[in-house]
Amino acid sequence: MNISAEMVKWSALLKSAALAAQHELSRVALDDCNKFCKVDSGATRDSSYRASSFSRGKLVWNTKYARHAYYLGEADRSKNPLASRLWAHKATALYSDKWRQAAKQRLAAFLQRKGI
C-alpha cells in the first residue's frame, strides 16, 4: 500500500466534497439574499446569478448602482414587499442555520455517493 498515493487520493476527494458543499451553500444563500434585494427593473437581482462565483463562495450584485442600493435609501416595496437595505446581512441573520444545514447535507450526500 502506497501511503502517499492514498493521501493524494483522499485529499482530492475531500477537496471535491468541499467544493460541492461550497457551491450548494452559495446557491442557497444567494436565493435567500435575493428575497430581500431591492427591485426596480430586476437588473441588480438578476446580475447576481451571472456575477457570483458559487465555487468560491463569492456573491456579487453587479450593477453600477448596486452598492448605493445596498447601503443607502429606503426600499421601495411596490415590486418586492420584502425589499430591504443590506439584503445579504438580513438574509444571513435569518437563514445562516439553514445555509449550514444545506452545506452539511451536500457534503454528506457527496461522501455517501463515493462510498465513504
RODO-2510 file (C-alpha; in nm, 4 decimals, decimal comma):
residues 116
     n   res          X          Y          Z
     1     m     0,0000     0,0000     0,0000
     2     n     0,1388     0,3369    -0,1029
     3     i     0,0525     0,5847     0,1743
     4     s     0,1452     0,8884    -0,0358
     5     a    -0,0869     0,7827    -0,3163
     6     e    -0,3691     0,7229    -0,0679
     7     m    -0,3162     1,0671     0,0891
     8     v    -0,3295     1,2332    -0,2526
     9     k    -0,6472     1,0413    -0,3357
    10     w    -0,8157     1,1383    -0,0065
    11     s    -0,7018     1,4968    -0,0373
    12     a    -0,8540     1,5257    -0,3847
    13     l    -1,1750     1,3591    -0,2682
    14     l    -1,2128     1,5927     0,0296
    15     k    -1,1401     1,8948    -0,1864
    16     s    -1,4118     1,7864    -0,4314
    17     a    -1,6545     1,7356    -0,1436
    18     a    -1,5763     2,0795    -0,0011
    19     l    -1,6245     2,2436    -0,3415
    20     a    -1,9605     2,0723    -0,3853
    21     a    -2,0703     2,1891    -0,0402
    22     q    -1,9450     2,5437    -0,1089
    23     h    -2,1339     2,5591    -0,4361
    24     e    -2,4569     2,4455    -0,2701
    25     l    -2,4126     2,6866     0,0204
    26     s    -2,3547     2,9779    -0,2167
    27     r    -2,6512     2,8920    -0,4365
    28     v    -2,8904     2,8605    -0,1428
    29     a    -2,7549     3,1758     0,0213
    30     l    -2,7908     3,3807    -0,2979
    31     d    -3,1517     3,2720    -0,3430
    32     d    -3,2285     3,3745     0,0153
    33     c    -3,0421     3,7058    -0,0133
    34     n    -3,2321     3,7909    -0,3293
    35     k    -3,5609     3,7559    -0,1414
    36     f    -3,4696     4,0900     0,0206
    37     c    -3,2959     4,2546    -0,2762
    38     k    -3,4383     4,5899    -0,3815
    39     v    -3,6175     4,5550    -0,7146
    40     d    -3,6915     4,8213    -0,9704
    41     s    -3,6189     4,6591    -1,3043
    42     g    -3,4731     4,3431    -1,1507
    43     a    -3,1304     4,4076    -1,3041
    44     t    -2,9415     4,4093    -0,9735
    45     r    -3,1027     4,0865    -0,8536
    46     d    -3,0540     3,9190    -1,1912
    47     s    -2,6906     4,0305    -1,2132
    48     s    -2,6110     3,8290    -0,9017
    49     y    -2,6654     3,4983    -1,0837
    50     r    -2,4162     3,5935    -1,3540
    51     a    -2,1570     3,7756    -1,1422
    52     s    -2,1365     3,5470    -0,8394
    53     s    -1,8787     3,2708    -0,8090
    54     f    -2,0553     2,9867    -0,6308
    55     s    -1,7487     2,7655    -0,6164
    56     r    -1,5525     3,0427    -0,4408
    57     g    -1,8392     3,1424    -0,2113
    58     k    -1,8456     3,4929    -0,3555
    59     l    -2,1856     3,6550    -0,4011
    60     v    -2,1868     3,9676    -0,6175
    61     w    -2,4589     4,2077    -0,7288
    62     n    -2,3027     4,3691    -1,0318
    63     t    -2,4771     4,6846    -1,1479
    64     k    -2,3364     5,0361    -1,1338
    65     y    -2,5902     5,1293    -0,8643
    66     a    -2,5856     4,8060    -0,6586
    67     r    -2,3574     4,9477    -0,3873
    68     h    -2,5774     5,2543    -0,3479
    69     a    -2,8947     5,0428    -0,3393
    70     y    -2,7414     4,8072    -0,0830
    71     y    -2,6296     5,0696     0,1675
    72     l    -2,8460     5,3768     0,1134
    73     g    -3,2066     5,4798     0,0925
    74     e    -3,5240     5,3095     0,1862
    75     a    -3,6504     5,0197    -0,0182
    76     d    -3,9458     5,0686    -0,2490
    77     r    -4,1605     4,7691    -0,1642
    78     s    -4,4071     4,8044    -0,4513
    79     k    -4,2279     4,5357    -0,6587
    80     n    -4,0769     4,3341    -0,3742
    81     p    -4,2615     4,3613    -0,0418
    82     l    -3,9612     4,2073     0,1380
    83     a    -3,7076     4,4528    -0,0088
    84     s    -3,4542     4,5893     0,2358
    85     r    -3,1238     4,7719     0,2535
    86     l    -2,8370     4,5387     0,3477
    87     w    -3,0294     4,2466     0,1994
    88     a    -2,7434     3,9966     0,2355
    89     h    -2,6977     4,0898     0,6011
    90     k    -3,0688     4,0453     0,6627
    91     a    -3,0714     3,7050     0,4950
    92     t    -2,7643     3,5978     0,6921
    93     a    -2,9339     3,6864     1,0189
    94     l    -3,2425     3,4887     0,9232
    95     y    -3,1032     3,1924     0,7302
    96     s    -2,7450     3,1155     0,8342
    97     d    -2,8512     2,7972     1,0152
    98     k    -3,0385     2,6825     0,7037
    99     w    -2,7297     2,7507     0,4928
   100     r    -2,5040     2,5482     0,7203
   101     q    -2,7508     2,2613     0,7068
   102     a    -2,7658     2,2742     0,3254
   103     a    -2,3859     2,2610     0,3036
   104     k    -2,3698     1,9699     0,5502
   105     q    -2,6317     1,7774     0,3549
   106     r    -2,4500     1,8347     0,0266
   107     l    -2,1201     1,7254     0,1817
   108     a    -2,2790     1,4130     0,3318
   109     a    -2,4517     1,3243     0,0036
   110     f    -2,1263     1,3647    -0,1882
   111     l    -1,9338     1,1439     0,0522
   112     q    -2,2114     0,8858     0,0563
   113     r    -2,2054     0,8656    -0,3243
   114     k    -1,8320     0,7985    -0,3011
   115     g    -1,8950     0,5175    -0,0516
   116     i    -1,7446     0,6942     0,2467
***
